[in-house]
């Protein structure tokens, strides 16, 4: 998704330009939302019980002060 946003592109006609602008309009908010969700899960959600494989992802205990 970030490739659509950050990589320059060449246009091959009006339809291609319209399609790429539409993809760009969808990719930017999607990328922002995914970044926010990643930060929230990384800094606020410290539970490893909501999936069976999450215990392998969190090997360093983090204690966030309340």
PDB file of N, CA, C, O and CB in Angstrom:
ATOM      1  N   UNK A   1       0.822  -1.188   0.000  1.00  0.00           N
ATOM      2  CA  UNK A   1       0.000   0.000   0.000  1.00  0.00           C
ATOM      3  C   UNK A   1       0.869   1.256   0.000  1.00  0.00           C
ATOM      4  O   UNK A   1       0.526   2.252  -0.636  1.00  0.00           O
ATOM      5  CB  UNK A   1      -0.937  -0.004   1.204  1.00  0.00           C
ATOM      6  N   UNK A   2       1.969   1.209   0.698  1.00  0.00           N
ATOM      7  CA  UNK A   2       2.832   2.387   0.703  1.00  0.00           C
ATOM      8  C   UNK A   2       3.536   2.572  -0.636  1.00  0.00           C
ATOM      9  O   UNK A   2       3.955   3.682  -0.964  1.00  0.00           O
ATOM     10  CB  UNK A   2       3.862   2.280   1.821  1.00  0.00           C
ATOM     11  N   UNK A   3       3.671   1.504  -1.410  1.00  0.00           N
ATOM     12  CA  UNK A   3       4.250   1.634  -2.733  1.00  0.00           C
ATOM     13  C   UNK A   3       3.397   2.499  -3.645  1.00  0.00           C
ATOM     14  O   UNK A   3       3.925   3.240  -4.474  1.00  0.00           O
ATOM     15  CB  UNK A   3       4.443   0.276  -3.349  1.00  0.00           C
ATOM     16  N   UNK A   4       2.090   2.409  -3.498  1.00  0.00           N
ATOM     17  CA  UNK A   4       1.186   3.245  -4.295  1.00  0.00           C
ATOM     18  C   UNK A   4       1.366   4.709  -3.931  1.00  0.00           C
ATOM     19  O   UNK A   4       1.263   5.582  -4.792  1.00  0.00           O
ATOM     20  CB  UNK A   4      -0.282   2.820  -4.086  1.00  0.00           C
ATOM     21  N   UNK A   5       1.632   4.980  -2.676  1.00  0.00           N
ATOM     22  CA  UNK A   5       1.738   6.356  -2.200  1.00  0.00           C
ATOM     23  C   UNK A   5       3.096   6.958  -2.526  1.00  0.00           C
ATOM     24  O   UNK A   5       3.168   8.101  -2.977  1.00  0.00           O
ATOM     25  CB  UNK A   5       1.491   6.416  -0.702  1.00  0.00           C
ATOM     26  N   UNK A   6       4.168   6.216  -2.307  1.00  0.00           N
ATOM     27  CA  UNK A   6       5.501   6.807  -2.354  1.00  0.00           C
ATOM     28  C   UNK A   6       6.264   6.610  -3.666  1.00  0.00           C
ATOM     29  O   UNK A   6       7.223   7.337  -3.928  1.00  0.00           O
ATOM     30  CB  UNK A   6       6.303   6.249  -1.257  1.00  0.00           C
ATOM     31  N   UNK A   7       5.866   5.660  -4.480  1.00  0.00           N
ATOM     32  CA  UNK A   7       6.587   5.405  -5.722  1.00  0.00           C
ATOM     33  C   UNK A   7       5.966   6.227  -6.853  1.00  0.00           C
ATOM     34  O   UNK A   7       4.754   6.166  -7.059  1.00  0.00           O
ATOM     35  CB  UNK A   7       6.570   3.890  -6.069  1.00  0.00           C
ATOM     36  N   UNK A   8       6.761   6.979  -7.575  1.00  0.00           N
ATOM     37  CA  UNK A   8       6.194   7.736  -8.700  1.00  0.00           C
ATOM     38  C   UNK A   8       5.741   6.783  -9.804  1.00  0.00           C
ATOM     39  O   UNK A   8       6.272   5.681  -9.942  1.00  0.00           O
ATOM     40  CB  UNK A   8       7.228   8.750  -9.256  1.00  0.00           C
ATOM     41  N   UNK A   9       4.763   7.216 -10.582  1.00  0.00           N
ATOM     42  CA  UNK A   9       4.226   6.343 -11.602  1.00  0.00           C
ATOM     43  C   UNK A   9       4.098   7.062 -12.934  1.00  0.00           C
ATOM     44  O   UNK A   9       4.019   8.288 -13.010  1.00  0.00           O
ATOM     45  CB  UNK A   9       2.885   5.799 -11.171  1.00  0.00           C
ATOM     46  N   UNK A  10       4.080   6.244 -13.983  1.00  0.00           N
ATOM     47  CA  UNK A  10       3.943   6.725 -15.353  1.00  0.00           C
ATOM     48  C   UNK A  10       2.517   6.448 -15.788  1.00  0.00           C
ATOM     49  O   UNK A  10       1.969   5.388 -15.485  1.00  0.00           O
ATOM     50  CB  UNK A  10       4.980   6.044 -16.319  1.00  0.00           C
ATOM     51  N   UNK A  11       1.913   7.387 -16.491  1.00  0.00           N
ATOM     52  CA  UNK A  11       0.540   7.227 -16.949  1.00  0.00           C
ATOM     53  C   UNK A  11       0.501   6.735 -18.383  1.00  0.00           C
ATOM     54  O   UNK A  11       1.291   7.169 -19.221  1.00  0.00           O
ATOM     55  CB  UNK A  11      -0.220   8.540 -16.823  1.00  0.00           C
ATOM     56  N   UNK A  12      -0.422   5.826 -18.659  1.00  0.00           N
ATOM     57  CA  UNK A  12      -0.620   5.288 -19.992  1.00  0.00           C
ATOM     58  C   UNK A  12      -2.029   5.623 -20.481  1.00  0.00           C
ATOM     59  O   UNK A  12      -2.756   4.739 -20.934  1.00  0.00           O
ATOM     60  CB  UNK A  12      -0.385   3.764 -20.004  1.00  0.00           C
ATOM     61  N   UNK A  13      -2.406   6.866 -20.392  1.00  0.00           N
ATOM     62  CA  UNK A  13      -3.728   7.270 -20.857  1.00  0.00           C
ATOM     63  C   UNK A  13      -4.579   7.811 -19.729  1.00  0.00           C
ATOM     64  O   UNK A  13      -4.193   7.772 -18.560  1.00  0.00           O
ATOM     65  CB  UNK A  13      -4.431   6.108 -21.516  1.00  0.00           C
ATOM     66  N   UNK A  14      -5.730   8.310 -20.095  1.00  0.00           N
ATOM     67  CA  UNK A  14      -6.622   8.944 -19.118  1.00  0.00           C
ATOM     68  C   UNK A  14      -7.200   7.927 -18.130  1.00  0.00           C
ATOM     69  O   UNK A  14      -7.280   8.210 -16.935  1.00  0.00           O
ATOM     70  CB  UNK A  14      -7.761   9.669 -19.841  1.00  0.00           C
ATOM     71  N   UNK A  15      -7.603   6.745 -18.615  1.00  0.00           N
ATOM     72  CA  UNK A  15      -8.166   5.734 -17.715  1.00  0.00           C
ATOM     73  C   UNK A  15      -7.120   5.281 -16.698  1.00  0.00           C
ATOM     74  O   UNK A  15      -7.443   5.097 -15.524  1.00  0.00           O
ATOM     75  CB  UNK A  15      -8.690   4.522 -18.518  1.00  0.00           C
ATOM     76  N   UNK A  16      -5.890   5.102 -17.126  1.00  0.00           N
ATOM     77  CA  UNK A  16      -4.832   4.693 -16.217  1.00  0.00           C
ATOM     78  C   UNK A  16      -4.570   5.762 -15.169  1.00  0.00           C
ATOM     79  O   UNK A  16      -4.367   5.438 -13.999  1.00  0.00           O
ATOM     80  CB  UNK A  16      -3.556   4.391 -16.989  1.00  0.00           C
ATOM     81  N   UNK A  17      -4.571   7.026 -15.564  1.00  0.00           N
ATOM     82  CA  UNK A  17      -4.385   8.120 -14.617  1.00  0.00           C
ATOM     83  C   UNK A  17      -5.519   8.162 -13.595  1.00  0.00           C
ATOM     84  O   UNK A  17      -5.274   8.351 -12.404  1.00  0.00           O
ATOM     85  CB  UNK A  17      -4.295   9.456 -15.358  1.00  0.00           C
ATOM     86  N   UNK A  18      -6.756   7.986 -14.053  1.00  0.00           N
ATOM     87  CA  UNK A  18      -7.912   7.981 -13.148  1.00  0.00           C
ATOM     88  C   UNK A  18      -7.836   6.814 -12.178  1.00  0.00           C
ATOM     89  O   UNK A  18      -8.093   6.972 -10.985  1.00  0.00           O
ATOM     90  CB  UNK A  18      -9.222   7.916 -13.945  1.00  0.00           C
ATOM     91  N   UNK A  19      -7.485   5.650 -12.689  1.00  0.00           N
ATOM     92  CA  UNK A  19      -7.378   4.462 -11.830  1.00  0.00           C
ATOM     93  C   UNK A  19      -6.302   4.642 -10.770  1.00  0.00           C
ATOM     94  O   UNK A  19      -6.504   4.269  -9.615  1.00  0.00           O
ATOM     95  CB  UNK A  19      -7.075   3.218 -12.671  1.00  0.00           C
ATOM     96  N   UNK A  20      -5.164   5.207 -11.146  1.00  0.00           N
ATOM     97  CA  UNK A  20      -4.075   5.401 -10.190  1.00  0.00           C
ATOM     98  C   UNK A  20      -4.410   6.475  -9.162  1.00  0.00           C
ATOM     99  O   UNK A  20      -4.016   6.367  -8.001  1.00  0.00           O
ATOM    100  CB  UNK A  20      -2.793   5.770 -10.922  1.00  0.00           C
ATOM    101  N   UNK A  21      -5.127   7.498  -9.576  1.00  0.00           N
ATOM    102  CA  UNK A  21      -5.555   8.509  -8.602  1.00  0.00           C
ATOM    103  C   UNK A  21      -6.562   7.932  -7.619  1.00  0.00           C
ATOM    104  O   UNK A  21      -6.540   8.282  -6.439  1.00  0.00           O
ATOM    105  CB  UNK A  21      -6.160   9.723  -9.317  1.00  0.00           C
ATOM    106  N   UNK A  22      -7.440   7.058  -8.084  1.00  0.00           N
ATOM    107  CA  UNK A  22      -8.395   6.400  -7.192  1.00  0.00           C
ATOM    108  C   UNK A  22      -7.673   5.494  -6.202  1.00  0.00           C
ATOM    109  O   UNK A  22      -7.989   5.489  -5.013  1.00  0.00           O
ATOM    110  CB  UNK A  22      -9.418   5.589  -8.002  1.00  0.00           C
ATOM    111  N   UNK A  23      -6.703   4.730  -6.698  1.00  0.00           N
ATOM    112  CA  UNK A  23      -5.920   3.884  -5.793  1.00  0.00           C
ATOM    113  C   UNK A  23      -5.161   4.725  -4.773  1.00  0.00           C
ATOM    114  O   UNK A  23      -5.050   4.335  -3.611  1.00  0.00           O
ATOM    115  CB  UNK A  23      -4.940   3.013  -6.588  1.00  0.00           C
ATOM    116  N   UNK A  24      -4.641   5.867  -5.192  1.00  0.00           N
ATOM    117  CA  UNK A  24      -3.929   6.754  -4.284  1.00  0.00           C
ATOM    118  C   UNK A  24      -4.875   7.314  -3.225  1.00  0.00           C
ATOM    119  O   UNK A  24      -4.513   7.417  -2.053  1.00  0.00           O
ATOM    120  CB  UNK A  24      -3.264   7.895  -5.062  1.00  0.00           C
ATOM    121  N   UNK A  25      -6.092   7.675  -3.645  1.00  0.00           N
ATOM    122  CA  UNK A  25      -7.072   8.209  -2.702  1.00  0.00           C
ATOM    123  C   UNK A  25      -7.503   7.163  -1.682  1.00  0.00           C
ATOM    124  O   UNK A  25      -7.875   7.516  -0.563  1.00  0.00           O
ATOM    125  CB  UNK A  25      -8.289   8.732  -3.451  1.00  0.00           C
ATOM    126  N   UNK A  26      -7.462   5.904  -2.037  1.00  0.00           N
ATOM    127  CA  UNK A  26      -7.799   4.836  -1.097  1.00  0.00           C
ATOM    128  C   UNK A  26      -6.593   4.395  -0.271  1.00  0.00           C
ATOM    129  O   UNK A  26      -6.747   3.979   0.877  1.00  0.00           O
ATOM    130  CB  UNK A  26      -8.371   3.644  -1.846  1.00  0.00           C
ATOM    131  N   UNK A  27      -5.406   4.481  -0.840  1.00  0.00           N
ATOM    132  CA  UNK A  27      -4.215   3.976  -0.162  1.00  0.00           C
ATOM    133  C   UNK A  27      -3.744   4.904   0.955  1.00  0.00           C
ATOM    134  O   UNK A  27      -3.283   4.428   1.992  1.00  0.00           O
ATOM    135  CB  UNK A  27      -3.098   3.775  -1.164  1.00  0.00           C
ATOM    136  N   UNK A  28      -3.849   6.205   0.763  1.00  0.00           N
ATOM    137  CA  UNK A  28      -3.357   7.138   1.796  1.00  0.00           C
ATOM    138  C   UNK A  28      -4.139   6.993   3.099  1.00  0.00           C
ATOM    139  O   UNK A  28      -3.516   6.824   4.147  1.00  0.00           O
ATOM    140  CB  UNK A  28      -3.450   8.590   1.295  1.00  0.00           C
ATOM    141  N   UNK A  29      -5.478   7.050   3.086  1.00  0.00           N
ATOM    142  CA  UNK A  29      -6.181   6.839   4.361  1.00  0.00           C
ATOM    143  C   UNK A  29      -5.966   5.434   4.920  1.00  0.00           C
ATOM    144  O   UNK A  29      -5.881   5.259   6.136  1.00  0.00           O
ATOM    145  CB  UNK A  29      -7.672   7.090   4.179  1.00  0.00           C
ATOM    146  N   UNK A  30      -5.879   4.440   4.052  1.00  0.00           N
ATOM    147  CA  UNK A  30      -5.624   3.084   4.529  1.00  0.00           C
ATOM    148  C   UNK A  30      -4.285   2.960   5.213  1.00  0.00           C
ATOM    149  O   UNK A  30      -4.167   2.289   6.239  1.00  0.00           O
ATOM    150  CB  UNK A  30      -5.696   2.110   3.389  1.00  0.00           C
ATOM    151  N   UNK A  31      -3.281   3.595   4.660  1.00  0.00           N
ATOM    152  CA  UNK A  31      -1.947   3.570   5.259  1.00  0.00           C
ATOM    153  C   UNK A  31      -1.921   4.297   6.599  1.00  0.00           C
ATOM    154  O   UNK A  31      -1.271   3.844   7.541  1.00  0.00           O
ATOM    155  CB  UNK A  31      -0.930   4.195   4.308  1.00  0.00           C
ATOM    156  N   UNK A  32      -2.617   5.408   6.686  1.00  0.00           N
ATOM    157  CA  UNK A  32      -2.706   6.149   7.953  1.00  0.00           C
ATOM    158  C   UNK A  32      -3.410   5.311   9.004  1.00  0.00           C
ATOM    159  O   UNK A  32      -2.951   5.241  10.144  1.00  0.00           O
ATOM    160  CB  UNK A  32      -3.449   7.487   7.757  1.00  0.00           C
ATOM    161  N   UNK A  33      -4.521   4.672   8.641  1.00  0.00           N
ATOM    162  CA  UNK A  33      -5.272   3.844   9.587  1.00  0.00           C
ATOM    163  C   UNK A  33      -4.433   2.661  10.050  1.00  0.00           C
ATOM    164  O   UNK A  33      -4.411   2.352  11.242  1.00  0.00           O
ATOM    165  CB  UNK A  33      -6.581   3.349   8.951  1.00  0.00           C
ATOM    166  N   UNK A  34      -3.748   2.000   9.137  1.00  0.00           N
ATOM    167  CA  UNK A  34      -2.915   0.861   9.531  1.00  0.00           C
ATOM    168  C   UNK A  34      -1.771   1.289  10.439  1.00  0.00           C
ATOM    169  O   UNK A  34      -1.415   0.550  11.357  1.00  0.00           O
ATOM    170  CB  UNK A  34      -2.360   0.161   8.296  1.00  0.00           C
ATOM    171  N   UNK A  35      -1.185   2.460  10.208  1.00  0.00           N
ATOM    172  CA  UNK A  35      -0.107   2.960  11.063  1.00  0.00           C
ATOM    173  C   UNK A  35      -0.623   3.266  12.462  1.00  0.00           C
ATOM    174  O   UNK A  35       0.027   2.925  13.449  1.00  0.00           O
ATOM    175  CB  UNK A  35       0.529   4.214  10.450  1.00  0.00           C
ATOM    176  N   UNK A  36      -1.777   3.902  12.556  1.00  0.00           N
ATOM    177  CA  UNK A  36      -2.363   4.212  13.867  1.00  0.00           C
ATOM    178  C   UNK A  36      -2.688   2.931  14.617  1.00  0.00           C
ATOM    179  O   UNK A  36      -2.398   2.823  15.808  1.00  0.00           O
ATOM    180  CB  UNK A  36      -3.635   5.074  13.711  1.00  0.00           C
ATOM    181  N   UNK A  37      -3.288   1.957  13.938  1.00  0.00           N
ATOM    182  CA  UNK A  37      -3.620   0.682  14.585  1.00  0.00           C
ATOM    183  C   UNK A  37      -2.349  -0.020  15.061  1.00  0.00           C
ATOM    184  O   UNK A  37      -2.332  -0.589  16.153  1.00  0.00           O
ATOM    185  CB  UNK A  37      -4.406  -0.234  13.617  1.00  0.00           C
ATOM    186  N   UNK A  38      -1.297   0.014  14.263  1.00  0.00           N
ATOM    187  CA  UNK A  38      -0.035  -0.621  14.664  1.00  0.00           C
ATOM    188  C   UNK A  38       0.545   0.045  15.911  1.00  0.00           C
ATOM    189  O   UNK A  38       1.017  -0.645  16.814  1.00  0.00           O
ATOM    190  CB  UNK A  38       0.985  -0.560  13.512  1.00  0.00           C
ATOM    191  N   UNK A  39       0.515   1.381  15.972  1.00  0.00           N
ATOM    192  CA  UNK A  39       1.025   2.074  17.156  1.00  0.00           C
ATOM    193  C   UNK A  39       0.183   1.783  18.388  1.00  0.00           C
ATOM    194  O   UNK A  39       0.723   1.589  19.478  1.00  0.00           O
ATOM    195  CB  UNK A  39       1.070   3.571  16.908  1.00  0.00           C
ATOM    196  N   UNK A  40      -1.131   1.751  18.226  1.00  0.00           N
ATOM    197  CA  UNK A  40      -2.006   1.464  19.368  1.00  0.00           C
ATOM    198  C   UNK A  40      -1.745   0.064  19.886  1.00  0.00           C
ATOM    199  O   UNK A  40      -1.611  -0.131  21.094  1.00  0.00           O
ATOM    200  CB  UNK A  40      -3.488   1.619  18.978  1.00  0.00           C
ATOM    201  N   UNK A  41      -1.671  -0.915  18.994  1.00  0.00           N
ATOM    202  CA  UNK A  41      -1.413  -2.276  19.447  1.00  0.00           C
ATOM    203  C   UNK A  41      -0.020  -2.413  20.045  1.00  0.00           C
ATOM    204  O   UNK A  41       0.165  -3.176  20.993  1.00  0.00           O
ATOM    205  CB  UNK A  41      -1.581  -3.252  18.298  1.00  0.00           C
ATOM    206  N   UNK A  42       0.939  -1.711  19.528  1.00  0.00           N
ATOM    207  CA  UNK A  42       2.297  -1.828  20.042  1.00  0.00           C
ATOM    208  C   UNK A  42       2.451  -1.196  21.416  1.00  0.00           C
ATOM    209  O   UNK A  42       3.134  -1.746  22.280  1.00  0.00           O
ATOM    210  CB  UNK A  42       3.267  -1.193  19.080  1.00  0.00           C
ATOM    211  N   UNK A  43       1.816  -0.037  21.626  1.00  0.00           N
ATOM    212  CA  UNK A  43       2.020   0.686  22.882  1.00  0.00           C
ATOM    213  C   UNK A  43       0.937   0.476  23.923  1.00  0.00           C
ATOM    214  O   UNK A  43       1.216   0.603  25.115  1.00  0.00           O
ATOM    215  CB  UNK A  43       2.129   2.126  22.600  1.00  0.00           C
ATOM    216  N   UNK A  44      -0.289   0.158  23.521  1.00  0.00           N
ATOM    217  CA  UNK A  44      -1.367   0.054  24.494  1.00  0.00           C
ATOM    218  C   UNK A  44      -1.807  -1.372  24.782  1.00  0.00           C
ATOM    219  O   UNK A  44      -2.112  -1.697  25.929  1.00  0.00           O
ATOM    220  CB  UNK A  44      -2.533   0.833  24.020  1.00  0.00           C
ATOM    221  N   UNK A  45      -1.845  -2.213  23.791  1.00  0.00           N
ATOM    222  CA  UNK A  45      -2.323  -3.585  23.966  1.00  0.00           C
ATOM    223  C   UNK A  45      -1.116  -4.465  24.252  1.00  0.00           C
ATOM    224  O   UNK A  45      -0.297  -4.716  23.368  1.00  0.00           O
ATOM    225  CB  UNK A  45      -3.107  -4.091  22.701  1.00  0.00           C
ATOM    226  N   UNK A  46      -1.012  -4.922  25.459  1.00  0.00           N
ATOM    227  CA  UNK A  46       0.111  -5.772  25.846  1.00  0.00           C
ATOM    228  C   UNK A  46      -0.348  -7.194  26.151  1.00  0.00           C
ATOM    229  O   UNK A  46       0.419  -7.991  26.691  1.00  0.00           O
ATOM    230  CB  UNK A  46       0.827  -5.184  27.059  1.00  0.00           C
ATOM    231  N   UNK A  47      -1.578  -7.513  25.813  1.00  0.00           N
ATOM    232  CA  UNK A  47      -2.104  -8.844  26.062  1.00  0.00           C
ATOM    233  C   UNK A  47      -1.701  -9.779  24.930  1.00  0.00           C
ATOM    234  O   UNK A  47      -1.759  -9.416  23.755  1.00  0.00           O
ATOM    235  CB  UNK A  47      -3.636  -8.805  26.215  1.00  0.00           C
ATOM    236  N   UNK A  48      -1.299 -10.967  25.297  1.00  0.00           N
ATOM    237  CA  UNK A  48      -0.961 -11.970  24.292  1.00  0.00           C
ATOM    238  C   UNK A  48      -1.955 -13.116  24.317  1.00  0.00           C
ATOM    239  O   UNK A  48      -1.644 -14.208  23.843  1.00  0.00           O
ATOM    240  CB  UNK A  48       0.453 -12.497  24.513  1.00  0.00           C
ATOM    241  N   UNK A  49      -3.139 -12.892  24.859  1.00  0.00           N
ATOM    242  CA  UNK A  49      -4.110 -13.975  25.007  1.00  0.00           C
ATOM    243  C   UNK A  49      -5.184 -13.973  23.934  1.00  0.00           C
ATOM    244  O   UNK A  49      -6.015 -14.882  23.920  1.00  0.00           O
ATOM    245  CB  UNK A  49      -4.758 -13.893  26.350  1.00  0.00           C
ATOM    246  N   UNK A  50      -5.210 -12.990  23.029  1.00  0.00           N
ATOM    247  CA  UNK A  50      -6.296 -12.956  22.058  1.00  0.00           C
ATOM    248  C   UNK A  50      -6.008 -13.782  20.807  1.00  0.00           C
ATOM    249  O   UNK A  50      -6.865 -13.864  19.927  1.00  0.00           O
ATOM    250  CB  UNK A  50      -6.577 -11.535  21.665  1.00  0.00           C
ATOM    251  N   UNK A  51      -4.848 -14.387  20.702  1.00  0.00           N
ATOM    252  CA  UNK A  51      -4.586 -15.338  19.619  1.00  0.00           C
ATOM    253  C   UNK A  51      -3.593 -16.384  20.121  1.00  0.00           C
ATOM    254  O   UNK A  51      -2.822 -16.126  21.045  1.00  0.00           O
ATOM    255  CB  UNK A  51      -4.035 -14.610  18.342  1.00  0.00           C
ATOM    256  N   UNK A  52      -3.620 -17.561  19.507  1.00  0.00           N
ATOM    257  CA  UNK A  52      -2.790 -18.662  20.013  1.00  0.00           C
ATOM    258  C   UNK A  52      -1.308 -18.483  19.701  1.00  0.00           C
ATOM    259  O   UNK A  52      -0.473 -19.050  20.405  1.00  0.00           O
ATOM    260  CB  UNK A  52      -3.267 -19.972  19.432  1.00  0.00           C
ATOM    261  N   UNK A  53      -0.954 -17.723  18.683  1.00  0.00           N
ATOM    262  CA  UNK A  53       0.453 -17.552  18.311  1.00  0.00           C
ATOM    263  C   UNK A  53       1.049 -16.249  18.832  1.00  0.00           C
ATOM    264  O   UNK A  53       2.232 -15.993  18.612  1.00  0.00           O
ATOM    265  CB  UNK A  53       0.596 -17.604  16.808  1.00  0.00           C
ATOM    266  N   UNK A  54       0.264 -15.417  19.516  1.00  0.00           N
ATOM    267  CA  UNK A  54       0.759 -14.122  19.986  1.00  0.00           C
ATOM    268  C   UNK A  54       1.813 -14.250  21.085  1.00  0.00           C
ATOM    269  O   UNK A  54       2.612 -13.334  21.282  1.00  0.00           O
ATOM    270  CB  UNK A  54      -0.394 -13.289  20.491  1.00  0.00           C
ATOM    271  N   UNK A  55       1.824 -15.358  21.792  1.00  0.00           N
ATOM    272  CA  UNK A  55       2.824 -15.516  22.851  1.00  0.00           C
ATOM    273  C   UNK A  55       4.238 -15.559  22.276  1.00  0.00           C
ATOM    274  O   UNK A  55       5.203 -15.276  22.986  1.00  0.00           O
ATOM    275  CB  UNK A  55       2.548 -16.791  23.659  1.00  0.00           C
ATOM    276  N   UNK A  56       4.368 -15.907  21.007  1.00  0.00           N
ATOM    277  CA  UNK A  56       5.685 -15.942  20.368  1.00  0.00           C
ATOM    278  C   UNK A  56       6.142 -14.553  19.926  1.00  0.00           C
ATOM    279  O   UNK A  56       7.328 -14.349  19.665  1.00  0.00           O
ATOM    280  CB  UNK A  56       5.659 -16.882  19.169  1.00  0.00           C
ATOM    281  N   UNK A  57       5.228 -13.607  19.840  1.00  0.00           N
ATOM    282  CA  UNK A  57       5.562 -12.272  19.369  1.00  0.00           C
ATOM    283  C   UNK A  57       6.016 -11.351  20.504  1.00  0.00           C
ATOM    284  O   UNK A  57       6.674 -10.341  20.252  1.00  0.00           O
ATOM    285  CB  UNK A  57       4.370 -11.667  18.662  1.00  0.00           C
ATOM    286  N   UNK A  58       5.678 -11.684  21.728  1.00  0.00           N
ATOM    287  CA  UNK A  58       5.970 -10.815  22.861  1.00  0.00           C
ATOM    288  C   UNK A  58       6.888 -11.547  23.831  1.00  0.00           C
ATOM    289  O   UNK A  58       6.419 -12.178  24.779  1.00  0.00           O
ATOM    290  CB  UNK A  58       4.664 -10.367  23.569  1.00  0.00           C
ATOM    291  N   UNK A  59       8.173 -11.465  23.599  1.00  0.00           N
ATOM    292  CA  UNK A  59       9.113 -12.192  24.446  1.00  0.00           C
ATOM    293  C   UNK A  59       9.721 -11.291  25.524  1.00  0.00           C
ATOM    294  O   UNK A  59      10.349 -11.798  26.453  1.00  0.00           O
ATOM    295  CB  UNK A  59      10.219 -12.802  23.592  1.00  0.00           C
ATOM    296  N   UNK A  60       9.554  -9.985  25.426  1.00  0.00           N
ATOM    297  CA  UNK A  60      10.094  -9.073  26.416  1.00  0.00           C
ATOM    298  C   UNK A  60       8.923  -8.464  27.184  1.00  0.00           C
ATOM    299  O   UNK A  60       8.082  -7.792  26.587  1.00  0.00           O
ATOM    300  CB  UNK A  60      10.978  -7.967  25.749  1.00  0.00           C
ATOM    301  N   UNK A  61       8.854  -8.689  28.498  1.00  0.00           N
ATOM    302  CA  UNK A  61       7.736  -8.122  29.263  1.00  0.00           C
ATOM    303  C   UNK A  61       7.837  -6.594  29.333  1.00  0.00           C
ATOM    304  O   UNK A  61       8.884  -6.042  29.673  1.00  0.00           O
ATOM    305  CB  UNK A  61       7.704  -8.717  30.688  1.00  0.00           C
ATOM    306  N   UNK A  62       6.760  -5.947  29.014  1.00  0.00           N
ATOM    307  CA  UNK A  62       6.712  -4.483  29.036  1.00  0.00           C
ATOM    308  C   UNK A  62       5.704  -4.073  30.101  1.00  0.00           C
ATOM    309  O   UNK A  62       4.557  -4.519  30.079  1.00  0.00           O
ATOM    310  CB  UNK A  62       6.326  -3.891  27.625  1.00  0.00           C
ATOM    311  N   UNK A  63       6.126  -3.234  31.024  1.00  0.00           N
ATOM    312  CA  UNK A  63       5.238  -2.767  32.069  1.00  0.00           C
ATOM    313  C   UNK A  63       4.980  -1.284  31.831  1.00  0.00           C
ATOM    314  O   UNK A  63       5.857  -0.443  32.033  1.00  0.00           O
ATOM    315  CB  UNK A  63       5.840  -3.023  33.488  1.00  0.00           C
ATOM    316  N   UNK A  64       3.761  -0.984  31.399  1.00  0.00           N
ATOM    317  CA  UNK A  64       3.376   0.393  31.119  1.00  0.00           C
ATOM    318  C   UNK A  64       2.781   0.972  32.395  1.00  0.00           C
ATOM    319  O   UNK A  64       1.841   0.404  32.949  1.00  0.00           O
ATOM    320  CB  UNK A  64       2.360   0.479  29.922  1.00  0.00           C
ATOM    321  N   UNK A  65       3.323   2.110  32.874  1.00  0.00           N
ATOM    322  CA  UNK A  65       2.753   2.701  34.094  1.00  0.00           C
ATOM    323  C   UNK A  65       1.339   3.195  33.829  1.00  0.00           C
ATOM    324  O   UNK A  65       1.047   3.738  32.763  1.00  0.00           O
ATOM    325  CB  UNK A  65       3.638   3.864  34.606  1.00  0.00           C
ATOM    326  N   UNK A  66       0.470   3.003  34.803  1.00  0.00           N
ATOM    327  CA  UNK A  66      -0.937   3.458  34.670  1.00  0.00           C
ATOM    328  C   UNK A  66      -1.089   4.924  34.895  1.00  0.00           C
ATOM    329  O   UNK A  66      -2.200   5.449  34.817  1.00  0.00           O
ATOM    330  CB  UNK A  66      -1.828   2.728  35.635  1.00  0.00           C
TER     331      UNK A  66
END
